């Protein structure tokens, strides 16, 4: 007797030949066809459904709205396991995680945290991803500040490299066949590898632009206090037609954070931030970045009018020039001593 899996595969196999033609309308139709297949069945068809007994949970390494993250062991590999903290299938958190699995299971990019699999057949929902040993960008800045007793600023090369990593990830997302809007970019969602490469995580709010809670009230972003510092004015004002430029605004605030070493609007009450940025046009002082070319770019990125903000492709192009200049400047600053070891001194 055929099960759900066999029926789903048969339905896909039965798609007419023209659906596979290499044109945009066919691609959209094919994506819509697959999106209607239940997630638990897609997991088997796409080979990412993981047997729960293969995952050995260890220590808790993080916790957020609706989810707990554990260091775990899976098939000889250290991984991160994100578990849903509520079993309710009508909760916002449940639908966020379903949305995240549905999206990231198709995405592969060097600057996105690698999705390894998920457990969707039984409860609780679980997302398995690569373990990022460097923690979050926010944790790095907080730790350095605690160690130094003052805000920490990374080197210019390190800072521009992180900005480039973020920009490449967003450029990839915005240029997918069906563009993906992250909608919750902030330092807590940017993770660092053991080699300090930056990758984007947490896709629970991506792409879904008109979400509401079960009771019909407007949906709020995760971790409002932290998120509002990076939230575009059009999102704050609940404008229904905002687009991928909301991510560009968030990136501008993150760039400022990386170069300044402090959270935007750190001295302003959290509940006032969204009002001042959306209705009063308040922005951080771009001069704190200390790099005129980047200051000009950031000012364009957080422009009030989304149409005036550059695309992610344009940002990557401009950052490449700045990155090359920073590397060249670093090389010029190196001095080789005259000892037999040819030491390089900064």
C-alpha positions in Angstrom: 0.0 0.0 0.0 1.3 3.4 -0.9 2.2 5.8 1.9 2.2 9.6 1.8 5.8 9.6 0.7 5.1 7.5 -2.4 2.1 9.5 -3.3 4.0 12.8 -3.0 6.9 11.6 -5.2 4.4 10.2 -7.8 2.7 13.6 -7.9 6.1 15.3 -8.5 7.1 12.7 -11.1 3.8 13.3 -12.9 4.5 17.0 -13.5 4.3 17.8 -17.2 7.6 18.1 -19.1 7.2 21.8 -19.8 7.4 22.6 -16.1 11.1 21.8 -16.2 11.9 24.3 -18.9 14.5 26.9 -17.9 12.2 29.9 -17.6 11.1 32.0 -14.6 7.4 31.1 -14.8 8.1 27.4 -14.9 10.5 27.7 -11.9 7.9 29.5 -9.9 5.3 26.9 -10.7 7.7 24.1 -9.7 8.5 25.8 -6.4 4.8 26.3 -5.7 4.2 22.6 -6.4 6.9 21.5 -4.0 5.8 24.0 -1.3 2.4 22.3 -1.1 4.0 19.0 -0.1 3.9 18.5 3.7 7.2 19.2 5.4 7.6 15.7 6.9 7.3 14.2 3.5 9.7 16.7 1.9 12.2 15.8 4.6 12.2 12.2 3.4 12.2 13.1 -0.3 15.1 15.5 0.1 17.0 13.3 2.5 17.3 15.8 5.3 14.9 14.2 7.9 17.2 12.9 10.6 16.4 10.0 13.0 16.1 11.6 16.4 18.0 8.8 18.1 21.1 9.7 16.1 21.4 13.1 17.9 23.1 13.2 21.3 22.4 16.4 23.1 25.2 17.9 25.3 25.3 21.3 26.9 22.9 24.2 26.3 24.7 27.0 24.4 21.9 29.4 23.7 18.2 30.3 24.3 15.8 32.6 22.6 12.1 33.2 22.0 10.5 29.9 21.6 13.7 27.8 21.2 16.7 26.4 23.0 20.0 25.6 21.3 22.3 22.7 22.4 25.7 21.5 21.4 25.2 18.0 20.2 26.9 15.1 18.5 25.6 13.6 15.3 27.4 11.0 13.1 30.7 11.9 14.7 30.3 15.6 14.1 29.8 18.5 16.6 26.6 20.3 15.7 24.1 22.7 17.0 20.5 21.5 17.7 17.8 24.1 18.0 14.7 22.7 19.7 11.3 24.2 19.8 10.4 25.0 23.5 6.6 24.7 23.0 4.7 21.8 21.6 1.7 23.9 20.5 1.2 23.6 16.8 -0.8 26.8 16.7 1.9 28.9 18.4 3.8 31.6 16.5 7.0 29.9 17.5 6.0 26.7 15.9 5.1 28.3 12.6 8.4 30.3 12.7 10.4 27.1 13.0 8.4 25.4 10.2 9.0 28.5 8.1 12.7 28.3 8.9 13.1 24.6 8.0 11.1 25.1 4.8 13.4 27.9 3.7 16.9 26.9 4.9 16.6 23.3 3.7 17.0 24.7 0.1 19.8 27.2 0.8 23.6 26.7 0.4 26.1 29.5 0.7 29.4 30.0 2.5 28.0 32.8 4.6 24.9 31.1 5.7 25.0 28.7 8.7 24.9 25.3 7.1 21.6 23.4 7.5 22.3 19.7 8.2 18.9 18.3 8.8 15.8 18.4 10.9 13.4 16.3 13.0 9.8 17.0 11.9 8.1 13.6 12.2 7.8 13.7 16.0 7.8 16.5 18.6 9.6 18.7 19.5 10.7 20.2 16.2 14.5 20.2 15.9 16.8 21.9 13.4 20.3 20.5 13.1 23.0 22.9 11.8 26.8 23.4 11.8 28.3 24.4 15.2 29.7 27.9 15.1 32.5 27.8 17.7 33.0 31.6 17.8 29.5 32.3 19.1 27.5 35.3 18.0 28.9 38.7 16.9 27.0 40.3 19.8 28.6 37.9 22.3 32.1 38.7 20.9 31.6 42.4 21.4 30.1 42.0 24.9 33.0 39.7 25.9 35.7 42.0 24.7 34.0 45.0 26.4 33.9 43.0 29.7 37.6 42.1 29.3 38.8 45.6 28.4 36.4 47.6 30.6 35.4 49.7 27.5 33.8 49.2 24.1 36.0 47.1 21.8 36.7 48.0 18.2 38.1 45.3 15.8 40.8 46.1 13.4 39.7 47.8 10.2 40.5 44.7 8.2 38.5 42.4 10.5 35.6 44.9 10.5 35.4 45.2 6.8 35.7 41.4 6.4 32.7 40.9 8.6 30.7 43.5 6.7 31.6 41.8 3.5 30.6 38.4 4.8 27.2 39.8 5.8 26.8 41.5 2.5 27.5 38.4 0.5 25.0 36.4 2.4 22.3 39.0 1.9 23.2 39.4 -1.8 22.7 35.7 -2.2 19.3 35.7 -0.4 18.0 38.7 -2.3 18.9 37.2 -5.6 17.4 33.8 -5.2 14.8 32.7 -7.8 12.2 33.7 -5.2 14.0 36.5 -3.3 14.3 35.9 0.4 14.0 38.7 2.9 15.6 37.8 6.3 13.8 40.6 8.2 15.6 40.0 11.5 19.2 40.8 10.8 21.0 41.8 14.1 24.4 40.9 15.7 22.8 38.2 17.8 21.8 36.3 14.6 25.3 36.6 13.0 27.5 33.7 14.1 31.3 33.3 13.9 33.3 30.3 13.0 36.5 29.3 14.8 38.3 31.2 12.1 36.1 34.3 12.6 34.2 34.0 9.4 30.7 35.5 9.8 27.6 33.6 8.8 23.9 34.5 9.0 21.5 32.4 11.0 17.9 32.4 12.3 15.5 32.4 9.4 12.3 32.1 11.4 11.0 35.4 10.2 12.3 35.3 6.6 10.1 35.9 3.5 6.7 35.8 5.3 5.6 39.4 5.0 2.1 39.4 6.4 2.2 37.2 9.5 -0.3 37.6 12.3 -0.8 35.7 15.5 -3.6 33.2 15.9 -5.8 35.7 17.6 -5.5 38.1 14.7 -3.2 40.7 16.4 -0.2 42.0 14.5 2.9 39.8 14.6 5.9 41.2 16.4 9.6 40.6 15.6 11.5 38.3 17.9 13.3 39.9 20.8 11.8 43.3 20.3 14.2 45.2 22.5 17.2 44.1 20.6 15.6 44.0 17.2 14.2 47.5 17.2 17.7 49.0 17.0 18.1 47.4 13.6 14.5 47.6 12.3 13.7 49.6 9.2 11.2 52.5 9.6 8.7 50.9 7.1 8.6 47.8 9.3 8.1 49.8 12.5 5.2 51.6 10.7 3.7 48.3 9.5 3.7 49.4 5.9 2.3 46.4 4.0 4.4 46.6 0.9 7.9 46.7 2.2 10.6 44.8 0.3 14.2 43.5 0.6 15.4 47.0 1.3 14.5 46.4 5.0 17.5 44.1 5.2 19.7 46.9 3.7 18.7 49.2 6.5 19.5 46.6 9.1 22.9 46.0 7.5 23.7 49.7 7.8 23.0 49.6 11.6 25.2 46.5 11.9 28.0 48.1 9.9 27.9 51.0 12.3 27.9 48.6 15.3 30.9 46.8 14.0 33.0 49.9 13.5 31.8 51.8 16.6 31.9 48.9 19.0 28.6 49.9 20.6 24.9 49.2 20.0 23.1 51.9 18.0 21.1 54.2 20.2 22.7 52.7 23.3 21.6 55.6 25.6 18.0 55.8 24.4 15.2 53.9 26.0 14.3 50.9 23.9 10.6 51.9 23.6 11.6 55.2 22.1 14.0 53.9 19.4 11.3 52.8 16.9 9.4 56.1 17.3 12.5 58.3 16.8 13.9 56.4 13.8 10.6 56.0 12.0 8.9 59.4 12.7 11.8 61.7 13.5 14.5 60.4 11.2 17.0 59.7 13.9 20.2 57.9 12.9 23.5 57.3 14.6 26.4 59.6 13.8 28.0 58.1 10.8 31.3 59.9 11.6 31.9 57.3 14.4 32.8 54.8 11.7 36.0 56.7 10.9 36.1 55.8 7.2 34.6 58.4 4.9 33.8 56.1 2.0 32.0 53.7 4.3 30.3 56.5 6.1 28.8 57.6 2.8 27.7 54.1 1.9 26.0 53.6 5.3 24.1 56.9 5.1 22.7 55.7 1.8 21.8 52.3 3.3 19.8 53.7 6.1 18.0 56.3 4.0 14.4 57.0 5.0 13.1 56.2 1.4 13.8 52.5 0.7 14.2 53.2 -3.0 17.2 55.3 -2.3 19.0 52.5 -0.5 21.5 50.5 -2.6 21.0 46.9 -3.5 23.1 44.1 -1.9 24.9 43.7 -5.2 26.0 47.3 -5.2 27.1 47.1 -1.5 29.3 44.1 -2.2 30.9 45.9 -5.2 31.7 49.0 -3.1 33.0 46.9 -0.1 35.3 45.0 -2.4 37.1 48.3 -3.3 37.3 49.3 0.4 38.5 45.8 1.4 41.3 45.9 -1.2 42.3 49.4 0.1 42.4 48.1 3.7 44.5 45.1 2.8 46.9 47.2 0.7 47.2 49.7 3.6 48.0 46.8 6.0 50.7 45.5 3.7 52.3 49.0 3.4 52.4 49.2 7.2 54.4 46.1 7.6 58.1 46.4 8.1 60.6 43.6 7.6 63.4 43.6 10.1 67.0 43.0 9.1 67.6 39.9 11.2 68.3 36.5 9.6 64.7 35.4 10.3 63.1 38.2 8.1 60.5 38.9 10.8 57.5 41.0 9.8 56.6 43.7 12.3 53.3 45.7 12.3 
